[in-house]
């Protein structure tokens, strides 16, 4: 693994980690853009597995987005424009010609490539898994104000419960009364992973608003390259599938793939079947 710090356009820095063949050419490099509340460290098993699946001569580059890991905090004027500029910075630093986004990182990837369309930054291949994009109001974000208020008040359990209920509607977890769920979340927040999640909550408020506050329209993404690959997990919340299908229908030449056993966390969990599918897409 190669680790480096990359300066940003606004005086910040991004922690960047590369796996696989260190000097792989750009057409054989994949930039991974992670989801909300997740650091590059969480994506290490997946990045290593994907690099192995791609084989010799390939590299996988994953970076800490603003406000997490060893990257600098979100700037005062943070927005989706910040995220897009950072994708450009990472592509410049690595020369990568391929992009993979997961969850909210999928939103960043889609918005970035939408802006890059017709420029030298338009990637050779783009794939997203469970992209968290609010297409024509496909995602109900009515819970976000309550989540932000709980974060600002330091009510970690309530904030986590509100987010779980909001992001996973229709699941068994969403049926648990929120006061009970808040108590459960306060207990599990003491685990190592959830401790990190708790620490990233203030950052999460900013990125969730940047991604979800205004509903996107499918027509805005029609400029995406024809080789865009929309992937969803069969066990993920249903709105990811709805979003992916709407986007697939709007982007001529794009492809859609449903992973029957896939769940929302299948990428950071480095589920073998999904890693194989993603590697085959980029190599193909």
FENTADA-V647531 format. One record per pair of residues at least 4 apart in sequence whose C-alpha atoms are under 8 Angstrom apart, sorted by the first residue. I is the first residue (numbers start at 1). J is the second residue. D is the distance in whole Angstrom. If there is no record, write none. Layout:
i-><I,I>
j-><J,J>
d-><D,D>
This chain:
i-><1,1,1,1,2,2,2,2,3,3,3,3,4,4,4,5,5,5,5,6,6,6,6,6,6,6,7,7,7,7,7,8,8,8,8,8,9,9,9,12,12,13,13,14,14,14,14,14,14,14,15,15,15,15,15,16,16,16,16,16,17,17,17,17,18,18,18,18,18,19,19,19,19,19,19,20,20,20,20,20,20,20,20,20,21,21,21,21,22,23,24,24,24,24,24,25,25,25,25,25,26,26,26,26,26,27,27,27,27,28,28,28,28,28,28,29,29,29,29,29,29,29,29,29,30,30,30,30,30,30,30,30,31,31,31,31,31,31,31,31,31,32,32,32,32,32,32,32,32,32,33,33,33,33,33,33,33,33,33,33,33,34,34,34,34,34,34,34,34,34,34,34,34,34,34,35,35,35,35,35,35,36,36,36,36,36,36,37,37,37,37,37,37,37,38,38,38,39,39,39,39,39,39,40,40,40,40,40,41,42,43,43,43,43,43,44,44,45,45,45,45,46,46,46,46,46,46,47,47,47,47,48,48,49,49,49,50,50,50,50,50,50,51,51,51,51,52,53,53,53,54,54,54,54,54,54,61,63,64,64,64,64,65,65,65,65,66,66,66,66,67,67,67,67,67,67,68,68,68,68,73,74,74,78,78,79,79,79,79,80,80,80,80,80,80,81,82,83,83,83,84,84,84,84,84,85,86,87,87,87,88,88,89,90,90,91,91,91,91,92,97,97,97,97,97,98,98,98,98,98,99,99,99,99,99,100,100,100,100,100,100,101,101,101,101,101,101,101,101,101,102,102,102,102,102,102,103,103,103,103,103,103,103,104,104,104,104,104,104,105,105,105,106,106,106,106,106,106,106,107,107,107,107,107,108,108,109,109,110,110,110,110,111,112,113,113,113,113,113,114,114,114,114,116,116,116,117,117,117,117,117,118,122,124,125,125,125,125,125,126,126,126,126,127,127,127,127,128,128,128,129,129,129,129,130,130,130,130,130,130,130,130,131,131,131,131,132,132,132,133,133,133,133,133,134,134,134,134,134,134,134,134,135,135,135,135,135,135,135,136,136,136,136,137,137,138,138,138,139,139,140,141,141,141,143,143,143,143,144,144,144,144,145,146,146,146,147,147,147,147,147,147,147,148,148,148,149,150,150,150,150,150,151,151,151,151,151,152,155,156,156,156,156,156,157,157,157,157,157,157,157,157,157,158,158,158,158,158,158,158,158,159,159,160,160,160,161,161,161,161,161,162,162,162,163,164,164,164,165,165,165,166,167,168,168,168,169,169,170,170,170,171,171,172,176,176,177,178,179,180,181,182,183,184,185,186,188,189,189,189,189,189,190,190,191,192,193,194,195,196,197,200,201,202,203,204,205,206,207,208,208,209,216,217,218,218,218,218,219,221,221,221,222,222,222,222,223,224,224,225,225,225,226,226,226,226,227,227,227,228,228,228,228,229,229,229,229,230,230,230,230,230,230,230,230,231,231,231,231,231,232,232,232,232,232,232,232,232,233,233,233,233,233,233,233,233,233,234,234,234,234,234,234,235,235,235,235,235,236,236,236,236,237,237,238,239,240,241,242,243,244,244,245,245,246,247,248,248,248,248,259,262,262,265,266,266,266,267,267,267,270,270,271,272,273,274,275,276,277,278,279,280>
j-><17,18,19,20,17,18,19,22,15,16,17,18,15,16,17,13,14,15,16,13,14,15,16,89,90,93,11,12,13,14,89,12,13,14,86,89,85,86,89,71,72,71,72,63,64,65,66,70,71,72,63,64,69,70,71,61,62,63,64,90,40,61,62,63,22,59,60,61,62,47,48,51,59,60,61,48,51,52,55,56,57,58,59,60,56,57,58,59,59,57,28,29,57,58,59,29,57,58,95,96,94,95,96,97,98,96,97,98,124,57,58,59,96,97,98,58,59,60,61,94,95,96,97,98,59,60,61,96,97,98,99,100,60,61,62,90,91,96,98,99,100,47,60,61,62,63,99,100,101,102,62,63,65,99,100,101,102,105,106,108,109,38,39,40,43,62,63,64,65,101,102,103,104,105,106,101,102,103,104,105,106,103,104,105,204,207,208,68,196,197,200,201,203,204,42,68,197,43,63,64,65,68,69,44,62,63,64,69,69,268,47,62,267,268,269,48,268,49,268,269,270,50,267,268,269,270,275,51,60,61,62,52,60,53,270,275,54,60,275,276,278,279,55,58,59,60,56,275,276,279,58,59,279,280,282,283,94,90,68,69,70,71,69,71,83,86,71,72,73,74,71,72,73,74,200,203,72,73,200,203,203,78,203,82,206,83,206,207,210,84,108,111,207,210,211,85,86,87,108,112,88,108,109,111,112,89,90,91,109,112,92,121,93,94,95,95,96,97,121,96,121,122,123,124,125,123,124,125,126,282,109,123,125,126,127,106,109,126,127,128,129,105,106,107,108,109,127,128,129,131,106,128,129,130,131,267,107,128,129,130,131,132,264,108,131,132,133,208,211,109,131,132,110,128,129,130,131,132,133,111,131,132,133,211,112,211,113,128,114,128,221,224,115,116,117,121,122,123,224,220,221,223,224,120,121,122,121,122,223,224,225,122,225,227,225,227,228,229,282,225,227,228,229,228,229,230,231,229,230,231,230,231,232,233,231,232,233,236,240,241,244,264,232,240,243,244,211,240,243,139,211,212,216,243,138,139,211,212,214,215,216,243,139,215,216,217,218,243,246,215,216,217,218,215,216,239,242,243,212,239,166,166,212,213,147,162,163,166,148,163,205,209,149,150,159,162,151,158,159,160,162,163,205,152,159,205,153,154,155,156,158,159,155,156,159,201,202,202,159,160,185,186,189,198,161,181,182,183,184,185,186,187,189,162,178,179,181,182,183,185,186,163,182,164,182,185,165,178,181,182,185,166,178,182,167,168,173,174,169,173,174,174,237,173,174,237,174,237,174,175,237,175,237,176,180,181,181,182,183,184,185,186,187,188,189,190,194,193,194,195,197,198,194,195,195,196,197,198,199,200,201,204,205,206,207,208,209,210,211,212,213,213,220,221,222,246,247,250,250,247,250,251,247,250,251,252,251,228,251,251,253,254,251,252,253,254,253,254,255,251,253,254,255,254,255,256,257,244,245,247,248,254,255,256,257,244,256,257,258,259,236,240,241,244,257,258,259,262,241,258,259,260,261,262,263,264,266,258,259,260,261,262,263,260,261,262,263,264,240,262,263,264,241,264,242,243,244,245,246,247,248,256,249,256,250,251,252,254,255,256,274,266,274,269,270,271,274,271,274,275,274,275,275,276,277,278,279,280,281,282,283,284>
d-><7,6,5,7,6,5,7,7,7,6,5,7,6,5,7,6,6,5,6,5,5,6,7,8,8,7,7,6,4,6,8,5,5,7,7,6,7,8,8,8,6,6,6,7,6,7,7,7,4,7,6,5,7,5,5,7,6,4,7,8,8,6,5,6,7,7,6,4,6,7,6,6,5,5,6,7,5,7,8,7,8,6,4,6,6,5,5,5,7,8,6,7,5,5,6,7,8,8,7,7,7,5,4,5,8,6,5,7,7,7,5,6,7,7,8,6,5,6,7,8,8,5,6,6,7,5,6,6,7,5,5,7,6,5,6,8,8,6,6,5,6,8,7,6,5,7,6,5,6,8,7,7,8,8,6,5,6,5,7,8,7,6,7,7,7,8,8,8,8,6,5,7,7,5,8,8,6,5,5,5,7,7,6,7,6,7,8,8,8,6,6,7,8,6,6,8,7,7,8,6,8,6,6,6,6,6,5,7,8,6,6,8,8,5,8,6,8,6,7,7,6,6,6,6,7,4,7,6,6,8,7,6,8,6,7,7,6,7,6,8,8,6,6,6,6,6,8,7,6,6,6,8,5,8,8,7,8,8,6,6,7,6,8,7,8,8,6,6,5,5,6,6,4,5,7,6,7,7,7,8,8,6,7,6,7,7,8,7,5,6,7,8,8,5,7,6,6,6,6,8,6,7,8,7,5,6,6,6,8,7,6,7,6,6,8,5,5,7,8,8,8,8,5,5,7,5,6,5,6,8,7,7,6,5,6,7,7,6,5,6,8,5,4,7,7,6,7,5,6,7,5,6,5,6,6,7,7,8,6,5,4,5,8,6,6,5,7,8,7,6,7,8,6,5,7,7,4,6,8,6,6,5,5,7,6,8,6,8,6,8,8,8,6,6,6,8,6,7,7,8,6,6,6,7,5,5,8,5,6,7,7,6,8,8,8,6,6,8,7,8,7,5,6,6,5,6,7,6,5,6,6,5,5,8,6,5,7,8,5,7,7,7,8,6,8,7,8,7,8,8,7,7,7,7,5,5,8,6,7,5,6,8,7,6,5,5,6,6,8,5,6,5,7,5,8,6,7,7,8,7,8,7,7,8,6,7,7,6,6,8,8,8,6,6,8,7,6,8,5,8,6,6,8,6,7,6,6,6,5,7,6,5,6,6,6,7,7,8,6,6,8,7,8,7,6,8,5,6,7,5,4,8,7,6,8,8,8,5,8,8,8,6,8,6,7,6,6,6,6,5,6,6,7,8,6,6,8,7,6,7,5,8,8,8,7,6,6,7,6,8,8,7,8,7,7,6,6,6,6,6,6,6,7,6,6,7,7,8,5,5,8,7,6,6,6,7,6,6,6,6,6,6,6,7,7,6,6,6,6,6,8,5,7,7,7,7,6,6,6,7,7,7,8,5,5,7,7,7,6,8,8,8,7,6,4,5,6,5,7,8,8,5,6,6,5,6,8,6,8,8,7,8,6,5,6,7,6,5,6,7,7,7,6,7,7,5,6,7,8,6,5,6,7,4,5,6,8,6,6,4,6,5,7,7,6,6,5,7,7,7,5,5,8,8,6,6,6,6,6,6,6,7,6,7,6,6,8,6,7,6,7,6,7,6,6,5,7,6,7,7,7,6,6,6,6,6,6,6,6,6,6,6>
